[in-house]
Amino acid sequence: MFEHATKIRVRYGETDQMGYMYYGNYAEFYEVGRVEMLRSLGLTYSGMEESGIKMPVLELHCKYLKPALYDEEITVNVIMDKMPGIRIHFRYELFNEKQELINTGDTLLVFVNMKTNRACLPSQEFLDKLKPFFE
């Protein structure tokens, strides 16, 4: 299992009239967490795209438990429970400053060869960087 945490502050423009983070912005917080998780391994989306692989989202699930509030620092925990194949699954747990669980979610992405536009396996470099966490 591989887990990584990223902190993000809720900005005013991300909130609604109640001061709650707008529900659509949770997916953006998931993406920031996912990108930073990969970056912590020395992997980037731009590097993957340069090697000819993109990672579109197939599924997104989100459960709201408590609101994220304006100016609150949110911890986004991203968890990978298993090594990816053609698809890669991420789980998310968002915590407020009181360390209360406020949101859970998951995404399923697929590796796609940019030349053929067909599903493919991730690069060996990608797998090699993740392998130590799943042995």
N, C-alpha and C positions, 0 to 999 in steps of 0.2 A: 504494500500500500504506500502511496506517496501523498503527502499532505503539505499544503503551503498556505500561509496567511498573508493577506494584504490589507492595509488600512486605507479607507477612503472617507473623506469628509463630505457630507451631504451639503450641496450648494443650494443657494436660494432658488435658482432657476430650475432645480430638479424637484421642487416641491409644488404642492397644490395650495389652494386658499386656506387649508387647515394647517399648513406647515408640515404636512406628511409628504414623504417622498412619493412622487407620482409612480403608480404601479408599473408603468412601462420602463422606468429607469432601473429596475432590479436586474433586467437582462443585461444592461450596460455594466452594472457592478459585477455580474457574473463574468462578463467578457474581460474586464480589467483584471479580475482575480486569475482567470485562466491564462491570460497573456503574461502576467507576472510570474505565475507558476512555471510556465515554459521558459521564460527568461532566466529564472533561477537555475535552470539546468543548462543554460547557454544556448537555448533554442529560441528562434524568433519566427513569427509568421512571415516576415519578409524573406528570411533565409530559406524557409520552406518553399515559398513561392518562387524564389530564384532557382531552386532545385527542381521546380516543375510540379509541386504538390500544393493544393489548396485544401482547406478544411471547412466546408459549409456545415451549418447546423441542420440536422434532420429533425430533432425534437427538442422542445423546451418545456419543462414543467416547473411550476412555481407555487409555493404555499406561503401565504402571508399570515404570520402569527401576531405580530405587533408592528406598529408603524416605525419606520426610520424617520427621524425628525430633522428639521433644518439645523445645520451646523453641528450635527452629531457625527462623531467619528465612528464609522462602521468597520468592523473586522470581517473580511470575506475569507472564509476558509474554503479551500478547494481541495477535494479529495478524489484521487483515482484509486479504485479498489482492485483493478486488474490491468494487466498489460493490454495495450491496444492491439487490435488486428486491423481489419479494414475500417472498423469503427472504433471510436474512442469515447468513453463515458466519463463525465465529470459530475460530482455531487458538490453542492454548495450549502454552507451554513453561514448565515449572517448574524453577527452579534452586535448589540449596541454597546455604549460605553459602560453600562452596568453589567456587562457580560451576560445579558439575557439573550436567548435565542429568539430572533425576530422574524426569520425567513429561512425557508429551506427550498432547494430546487435541484434540478439536474438538467444536463444537456447531453445529447448524443450527437456527435459530429462524425463525418465520414472523410477519409482521405481520398482525394480525387486527383488523378493524373491530368494536368492542365492541357496536355496535347491531345489526349484521347477523350477527355471528359468522362472517364470511367473510374469507378472505385478501384483503389489500389492499396497496397500495404504501405505503411510509413517507411521512411528511409531507414537504412541500417543504423545510421548515426542516431536517429531519434530513438530507436529501440535500444541501442547500446547505452544511451544516457539514462533510460528508465529502468533497465534490467536490474541494477543493484537494489532497487526498492522492492522488487518482487521475488527475490531469491529466498 
